[in-house]
Each structure stands twice: as structure tokens, then as C-alpha cells.
Amino acid sequence: MNNSFEPAMGAVLEWEGGHVDNPDDPGGKTKFGISKKSHPKVNIDKLTKDKARKIYRRDYWTPAGCDELPAGLDLIVFDSAVNCGVDRAIRFLQHGVGTKVDGIWGPNTRNAAQAADPRQALLEIVARRGEYYGSLAELFEDFGLGWMRRLSDMHQRALELIKTA
């Protein structure tokens, strides 16, 4: 399918840039979107963009099956994996493509994604992700508006990729 890791990585880094240590963020110290909580062995202070790219490909892009997804779905699933976790991103995708929802990337999910109408799948993924954000009441007040802006931006970018595929 569409291998668009570098453009997707660029889009994610627009939202995940810089070094942040917000005491209200459960991820803790973060740089380029790589959090100490999720990657306790990584020296966040010395993390480079190149190392972050390798982590993103290894821990998010590949486990979420993004290399095998149609254009547009690869971006939204990757961004969902980064922002919400790989398991949850796969569940969003599975809802979107109408296959068994178990959070496991495999041939059934791949085949359903490749056969699905990408616009309809995207719409369902975005709706499910927005619903998930809304369920995080204790964090939504501080982070919700930013999450929704990011989701809206990624939705638009994914639609553009679908149009040009």
C-alpha cells in the first residue's frame, strides 16, 4: 500500500514538537512527543529527532500496520497511535472498517482496511477518537481543546491524502 512514513512523521511532529515537562500531563517529561512514561529507558533531554523517528516507526507506525493502510488512513491511524496508544488506534480503525474490534493488527484488519471506503472509515475513526477524548474528563479541561484541534487538522490532512490517492 502507501508507505508515507516521513510525511506522516512531519505532520505528527508539527503537533509533538519541542521539549515539555507539564506537571498536569500524565506522560511526564516529553520531547518530540516521546514521553518518559512510555519510554522510561530513553534520555528525553538528549533525544534527537532522528532517534524519535526511529522510535515512532518501531513503536507506533509498524505495530499499527500503517505501511499496509490506504493513504489517509495511514496518517490518522499513526497519529491516533501516537496520541492515544497503538491498541486504541487499531480499535478505532477496526470500528471504522467494520471488522472485529480487538485492538490486534492482523490480516483481518488489514484486509478490511484495504477493502473499506477510506472516507467512511476516516469519518468513523475521527468520531471514535473524539468520543475517547471526551471520556477523559479529568484531562479534557486542560488538554481537550488542543486534542480536538489536532484531530481536526489530521482529519483534513487525511482527507487530502485520500483525494490524491
C-alpha positions as CSV (number, residue, x, y, z in Angstrom):
1,M,0.0,0.0,0.0
2,N,1.1,3.5,0.7
3,N,4.4,4.0,2.5
4,S,4.2,7.6,3.7
5,F,6.0,7.4,7.0
6,E,8.1,10.6,6.5
7,P,5.2,12.9,5.6
8,A,3.2,11.4,8.4
9,M,6.1,11.9,10.8
10,G,6.3,15.5,9.7
11,A,2.6,16.1,10.4
12,V,2.9,14.5,13.8
13,L,6.0,16.5,14.7
14,E,4.1,19.7,14.0
15,W,1.9,18.8,17.0
16,E,4.5,16.9,19.0
17,G,7.4,19.3,18.8
18,G,9.8,20.6,21.4
19,H,10.6,19.7,25.0
20,V,7.7,19.7,27.5
21,D,7.5,18.9,31.2
22,N,4.0,19.8,32.1
23,P,3.2,18.5,35.7
24,D,-0.5,18.1,34.6
25,D,0.5,15.8,31.7
26,P,0.4,12.1,32.8
27,G,3.1,11.3,30.2
28,G,5.6,13.4,32.2
29,K,8.7,14.8,30.5
30,T,8.3,14.7,26.8
31,K,10.3,15.6,23.7
32,F,9.2,15.3,20.1
33,G,6.2,13.5,21.6
34,I,8.2,10.8,23.1
35,S,7.3,10.6,26.8
36,K,9.4,9.4,29.7
37,K,6.4,7.4,30.9
38,S,6.0,5.4,27.7
39,H,9.8,5.2,27.1
40,P,11.5,5.1,30.5
41,K,14.8,4.0,29.2
42,V,15.1,6.9,26.8
43,N,17.1,10.0,27.9
44,I,14.4,12.5,27.0
45,D,16.7,15.5,27.5
46,K,19.2,14.2,24.9
47,L,16.6,12.8,22.4
48,T,17.3,13.8,18.8
49,K,14.7,14.0,16.0
50,D,16.4,11.1,14.3
51,K,16.1,8.9,17.4
52,A,12.5,10.0,17.8
53,R,11.8,9.0,14.2
54,K,13.2,5.5,14.9
55,I,11.0,5.2,18.0
56,Y,7.9,6.3,16.1
57,R,8.5,3.8,13.3
58,R,9.3,1.0,15.6
59,D,6.7,1.6,18.4
60,Y,3.8,3.2,16.5
61,W,3.9,3.1,12.7
62,T,4.8,-0.5,12.3
63,P,2.7,-2.1,15.1
64,A,-0.4,-0.2,13.9
65,G,0.1,-1.6,10.4
66,C,0.4,1.8,8.8
67,D,2.6,0.5,5.9
68,E,-0.4,-1.6,4.8
69,L,-3.1,1.0,5.1
70,P,-4.5,3.1,2.3
71,A,-3.4,6.8,2.0
72,G,-5.1,8.9,4.6
73,L,-5.9,6.0,6.9
74,D,-2.2,5.5,7.4
75,L,-1.9,9.1,8.7
76,I,-4.9,9.1,11.0
77,V,-4.1,5.7,12.5
78,F,-0.5,6.6,13.0
79,D,-1.4,9.9,14.7
80,S,-4.0,8.0,16.8
81,A,-1.4,5.5,17.9
82,V,1.0,8.3,18.9
83,N,-1.7,10.3,20.8
84,C,-3.9,7.5,22.1
85,G,-1.9,4.3,22.0
86,V,-1.5,1.6,19.4
87,D,-4.1,-0.7,20.8
88,R,-6.7,2.1,20.8
89,A,-5.7,3.3,17.4
90,I,-6.3,-0.2,16.0
91,R,-9.6,-0.4,17.7
92,F,-10.6,3.0,16.1
93,L,-9.6,1.5,12.7
94,Q,-11.5,-1.7,13.3
95,H,-14.7,0.2,14.1
96,G,-14.1,2.3,11.0
97,V,-13.7,-0.6,8.7
98,G,-16.3,-2.9,10.2
99,T,-14.2,-5.8,11.4
100,K,-13.8,-7.5,14.8
101,V,-12.7,-4.9,17.4
102,D,-9.9,-6.5,19.4
103,G,-7.1,-4.0,19.1
104,I,-4.9,-6.5,17.3
105,W,-3.3,-5.7,14.0
106,G,-3.5,-8.7,11.7
107,P,-4.7,-10.0,8.3
108,N,-8.5,-9.5,9.0
109,T,-8.0,-5.9,10.0
110,R,-5.6,-5.3,7.0
111,N,-8.0,-6.8,4.5
112,A,-11.0,-4.9,5.9
113,A,-9.0,-1.7,5.8
114,Q,-7.9,-2.2,2.2
115,A,-11.4,-3.0,1.1
116,A,-13.1,-0.2,3.0
117,D,-14.3,3.1,1.7
118,P,-11.5,5.3,3.1
119,R,-13.7,8.4,3.6
120,Q,-16.3,6.4,5.6
121,A,-13.6,4.7,7.6
122,L,-11.9,8.0,8.3
123,L,-15.1,9.6,9.5
124,E,-15.7,6.7,12.0
125,I,-12.1,6.8,13.2
126,V,-12.3,10.6,13.8
127,A,-15.7,10.2,15.6
128,R,-14.4,7.4,17.8
129,R,-11.3,9.4,18.7
130,G,-13.3,12.5,19.6
131,E,-15.5,10.4,21.8
132,Y,-12.5,8.9,23.5
133,Y,-11.1,12.4,24.2
134,G,-14.5,13.4,25.7
135,S,-14.3,10.4,28.1
136,L,-11.1,11.8,29.6
137,A,-13.0,14.3,31.8
138,E,-10.1,14.8,34.2
139,L,-7.7,15.7,31.4
140,F,-10.1,17.3,28.9
141,E,-10.3,20.6,30.6
142,D,-6.6,21.2,30.3
143,F,-5.8,19.3,27.0
144,G,-9.1,18.8,25.2
145,L,-9.1,21.9,23.0
146,G,-5.6,21.1,21.8
147,W,-6.5,17.4,21.2
148,M,-9.6,18.5,19.2
149,R,-7.6,21.0,17.1
150,R,-5.0,18.3,16.4
151,L,-7.8,15.8,15.4
152,S,-9.4,18.3,13.1
153,D,-6.1,19.1,11.4
154,M,-5.2,15.4,11.0
155,H,-8.8,14.7,9.6
156,Q,-8.3,17.4,7.0
157,R,-4.8,16.2,6.1
158,A,-6.1,12.6,5.8
159,L,-8.9,13.7,3.5
160,E,-6.4,15.4,1.2
161,L,-4.4,12.2,1.0
162,I,-7.5,10.2,0.2
163,K,-8.4,12.7,-2.6
164,T,-5.0,12.4,-4.2
165,A,-4.7,8.6,-3.9
